[in-house]
Amino acid sequence: MTLALTACGGGSDAGGGSDDGSTDGITMGFAQVGAESGWRTANTKSVQDSAKEAGVDLKFSDAQQKQENQIKALRSYIQQQVDVIAFSPVVESGWDTVLKEAKDAGIPVILTDRAVDSTDTSLYKTFLGSDFVEEGKKAGDWLVEDSASTDGPINIVELQGTTGAAPAIDRKEGFEAAIAADPDLKIVESQSGDFTRTGGKQVMEAFLKNTPDIDVVYAHNDDMGLGAIEAIEAAGKVPGKDIKIITVDAVKDGMTALAEGKINYIVECNPLLGEQLMDLAAKVVAGEEVPARVVTEESAFTPEQAKEVLASREY
């Protein structure tokens, strides 16, 4: 999840077949969350394309946003004795048993995009992904600054991601910490839209019926924000003007809405993690030490900035 992928910049030849740390011949089992958003689709493509380019035999599974499906996939990879397992956990908790099985089998595990809440950090080698708390903080900081000249209460509704998922928990935490700087900023409704456009639309429709005065929507991803736009327009209001919208991701559809002024601010969460993942996989399979946490760099965009970069967006 990053525009300027730090490890990508220096690791573009990770799969080039060098004597030290080559990915040639590596078999990776990758258990994806699902295909719930444009972000996730781009993330999957990045992993698949990077594996092919690096000569990695990728065994891929789609959990359809169900933890039991991911656990089943991980156990299948253990049975197949893959060289390395990577996955983006659907939720934070409940992984210790299957991760211990992988450890006992001598198969290293890499977490991508999302963390687990296990106290035993020996169960995985590294976590590659964004700082979701920082993403939420960036969204909140922008709103505090944008609202500085406004008097009176500002009512915020929050479209949360999947309940129990790391980005949903952390983006909420970071946002709430940031807006605490202005007592006029209040979250009046908060509900999960499950990171989907349909979910965002349905929850926003309910918010509009239940809460007469909504000033701001904070959506944990672009897809839910885009769903909220549909509901706002159907209610006869103007998104970006009557109701301001802040989202996280910066996928092309979101950036297009931002450039059109329907979204006011987007915090980036870049899905193109594949190249970094293959680099890390080569190192852990070779027994090399890797950082326990690899944080990607991210930006944020206003409508004017979105117009400048929209044509060059890869996802």
C-alpha positions in Angstrom: 0.0 0.0 0.0 2.2 2.8 -1.1 2.8 5.3 -3.9 6.6 5.4 -3.4 7.2 1.9 -2.3 10.4 2.1 -0.2 11.5 -1.5 -0.7 10.4 -1.5 -4.3 12.7 1.4 -5.1 15.8 -0.6 -4.2 14.5 -4.1 -4.7 13.3 -4.3 -8.3 15.6 -7.1 -9.1 14.6 -9.3 -6.1 13.4 -12.1 -8.4 16.2 -11.8 -10.9 17.7 -15.2 -10.0 20.8 -14.0 -8.1 22.8 -16.6 -6.1 21.8 -14.9 -2.9 18.1 -14.5 -2.1 16.7 -15.6 -5.4 13.0 -16.3 -5.7 13.5 -18.9 -8.5 12.0 -22.2 -7.5 10.2 -20.9 -4.4 6.6 -22.0 -3.8 4.4 -19.5 -2.0 0.9 -20.1 -0.6 -1.0 -16.8 -0.6 -4.4 -16.5 1.2 -6.2 -13.4 0.1 -9.0 -11.7 2.1 -11.3 -11.6 -1.0 -12.3 -9.3 -3.7 -14.4 -6.8 -1.7 -13.0 -3.6 -3.2 -11.1 -2.1 -6.0 -8.1 -1.9 -3.6 -8.2 -5.6 -3.0 -8.4 -6.5 -6.7 -5.4 -4.3 -7.4 -3.5 -5.9 -4.5 -4.2 -9.4 -5.8 -3.0 -8.5 -9.3 0.2 -7.0 -7.9 1.0 -10.2 -6.0 0.1 -12.5 -8.9 2.1 -10.4 -11.4 5.1 -10.0 -9.1 5.2 -13.7 -8.4 5.2 -14.5 -12.1 7.9 -12.0 -12.8 10.0 -13.3 -9.9 9.7 -17.0 -10.9 7.7 -17.8 -7.8 5.2 -20.7 -8.0 2.1 -19.0 -6.4 -0.7 -21.0 -4.9 -3.5 -18.5 -4.5 -6.8 -18.7 -2.6 -9.7 -16.2 -2.1 -11.2 -16.4 1.4 -14.3 -14.5 0.4 -13.9 -12.4 3.6 -14.3 -15.5 5.8 -11.7 -16.4 8.4 -12.6 -20.1 8.2 -11.8 -20.2 4.5 -8.4 -18.6 5.2 -7.5 -21.1 7.9 -8.5 -23.9 5.6 -6.2 -22.5 2.9 -3.3 -22.1 5.3 -3.7 -25.7 6.4 -3.7 -26.8 2.8 -0.5 -24.9 2.2 1.1 -26.6 5.2 0.0 -30.0 3.9 1.5 -29.2 0.5 4.8 -28.2 2.2 5.1 -24.8 0.5 8.3 -22.8 1.1 6.6 -19.8 2.5 3.1 -18.6 3.4 1.8 -15.1 3.0 -1.7 -13.8 3.8 -3.8 -10.8 4.6 -5.8 -11.8 7.7 -9.6 -11.2 7.4 -9.7 -10.3 11.2 -7.0 -9.7 13.8 -7.7 -12.5 16.2 -7.9 -16.3 16.2 -4.7 -17.2 14.2 -2.4 -18.7 16.9 -3.3 -22.4 16.3 -2.8 -22.5 12.6 0.3 -20.3 12.7 1.8 -22.7 15.3 1.1 -25.5 12.8 3.0 -23.6 10.1 5.9 -22.9 12.5 6.0 -26.6 13.6 6.2 -27.5 9.9 9.1 -25.2 9.4 7.2 -22.9 7.0 7.8 -19.1 7.5 4.8 -16.8 7.4 4.6 -13.2 6.1 1.7 -11.0 7.0 0.7 -8.6 4.3 -1.5 -5.5 4.5 -3.1 -6.5 7.8 -1.7 -7.6 11.2 -2.7 -10.2 13.8 -3.1 -9.6 17.5 -1.0 -12.6 18.6 1.3 -12.0 21.6 3.7 -14.6 20.1 5.5 -12.7 17.4 7.6 -15.8 16.6 4.7 -17.2 14.7 5.4 -14.9 11.7 8.6 -13.5 10.2 7.5 -10.0 9.3 4.5 -7.8 8.6 4.5 -5.8 5.4 1.9 -3.1 5.2 0.7 0.4 6.0 0.4 2.2 9.3 -3.5 2.2 9.5 -3.5 4.4 12.7 -1.4 7.0 10.8 -3.9 6.9 7.9 -6.8 7.6 10.3 -4.8 10.4 11.9 -4.1 12.0 8.5 -7.8 12.0 7.8 -8.6 13.5 11.2 -5.9 16.1 11.0 -7.2 17.3 7.6 -10.7 17.7 9.0 -9.5 19.6 12.1 -7.6 22.0 9.8 -10.5 22.3 7.3 -13.0 23.0 10.2 -10.9 25.5 12.0 -12.9 28.5 10.7 -16.3 26.9 11.3 -18.3 27.7 14.5 -20.6 25.2 16.2 -20.8 21.4 16.2 -19.8 19.4 13.2 -21.6 16.0 12.9 -19.6 13.2 11.5 -20.9 9.8 10.4 -18.3 6.9 10.1 -18.4 4.1 7.7 -16.3 1.5 9.3 -14.5 -1.4 7.6 -15.1 -5.1 8.4 -15.7 -5.6 12.1 -12.5 -6.9 13.8 -10.2 -6.1 10.8 -7.0 -4.3 11.6 -7.6 -1.4 9.2 -11.1 -0.8 10.6 -9.8 -0.8 14.2 -6.7 1.3 13.5 -8.3 3.8 11.1 -11.0 4.5 13.7 -8.4 4.9 16.5 -6.2 7.3 14.5 -9.1 9.4 13.3 -10.6 9.7 16.8 -7.3 10.7 18.3 -6.8 13.5 15.7 -10.3 15.0 16.0 -10.1 15.1 19.8 -8.1 18.3 19.2 -11.5 20.1 18.3 -14.4 19.5 20.7 -16.8 20.6 18.0 -16.1 17.5 15.9 -18.4 14.7 16.9 -18.9 11.2 15.5 -22.7 10.9 15.8 -23.1 7.5 14.0 -20.7 4.7 13.3 -21.4 1.4 11.6 -19.6 -1.2 9.4 -20.1 -1.1 5.7 -17.7 -4.1 5.4 -15.4 -2.3 3.0 -17.9 -2.7 0.1 -19.6 -0.1 -2.1 -22.9 -1.8 -1.5 -22.4 -1.8 2.2 -21.4 1.9 2.2 -24.5 2.8 0.3 -26.9 0.9 2.5 -25.4 2.2 5.8 -25.3 5.8 4.4 -29.0 5.5 3.5 -29.8 4.5 7.1 -27.6 7.4 8.4 -29.5 9.9 6.2 -32.8 8.6 7.6 -31.8 8.6 11.2 -29.6 11.7 11.4 -31.0 14.9 9.9 -27.9 17.0 10.1 -24.8 15.2 8.7 -21.8 17.4 7.9 -19.0 14.9 7.2 -18.7 11.3 6.1 -15.5 9.5 7.2 -15.2 6.2 5.2 -12.5 3.7 6.0 -12.1 3.0 2.3 -12.9 4.5 -1.1 -15.5 1.9 -2.0 -17.7 2.7 1.0 -17.3 6.4 0.3 -18.4 5.8 -3.3 -21.4 4.0 -2.1 -22.2 6.9 0.3 -22.0 9.3 -2.7 -24.8 7.3 -4.4 -27.0 7.5 -1.2 -26.3 11.2 -0.7 -27.2 12.0 -4.4 -30.3 9.9 -4.1 -31.3 11.9 -1.1 -31.1 15.1 -3.2 -27.9 16.4 -1.6 -24.6 17.3 -3.1 -21.6 15.1 -2.0 -18.5 17.2 -1.3 -20.5 20.3 -0.7 -23.6 19.6 1.4 -21.8 16.7 3.0 -18.0 16.5 3.0 -16.4 13.1 2.4 -13.1 11.8 3.6 -11.9 8.3 2.5 -8.8 6.1 2.6 -7.2 4.2 -0.3 -6.8 6.4 -3.4 -7.9 3.8 -6.0 -8.8 5.2 -9.4 -12.5 5.4 -8.9 -12.0 7.2 -5.6 -9.5 9.6 -7.1 -11.9 10.3 -10.0 -14.6 11.2 -7.5 -12.1 13.4 -5.7 -11.0 15.1 -8.9 -14.7 15.8 -9.5 -15.2 17.3 -6.1 -17.5 14.6 -4.8 -14.9 13.5 -2.3 -12.9 16.2 -0.4 -9.8 14.3 0.8 -8.3 10.9 0.3 -5.5 9.3 2.4 -3.5 6.9 0.3 -3.2 3.2 1.0 -1.4 1.7 -2.0 -2.1 -1.9 -2.8 1.0 -2.6 -4.9 2.8 -4.8 -2.4 3.7 -7.7 -4.7 7.3 -6.7 -5.4 8.2 -6.1 -1.8 6.5 -9.4 -0.8 8.6 -11.4 -3.2 11.7 -9.7 -2.0 10.9 -10.6 1.6 9.9 -14.1 0.7 13.3 -14.7 -0.9 15.0 -13.5 2.2 13.0 -15.5 4.8 13.2 -18.7 2.7 17.0 -18.2 2.6 17.1 -17.8 6.3 18.1 -14.2 6.3 17.0 -11.8 9.0 14.3 -9.3 7.9 12.7 -6.4 9.8 9.7 -7.4 12.0 7.8 -4.5 10.5 8.1 -3.1 7.0 6.0 0.1 6.8 5.2 1.5 3.4 5.2 5.2 2.6 1.9 6.9 1.7 0.6 10.2 0.5 -2.7 12.0 0.7 -4.7 14.0 -1.9 -6.9 17.0 -2.3 -9.1 17.4 -5.4 -6.5 19.6 -7.1 -3.7 17.0 -6.4 -6.0 14.2 -7.7 -6.4 16.0 -11.0 -2.6 16.2 -11.4 -2.0 12.4 -10.9 -5.2 10.8 -12.0 -4.0 9.9 -15.5 -0.9 8.1 -14.2 -2.6 6.0 -11.5 -1.9 2.3 -12.0 -4.9 1.1 -10.0 
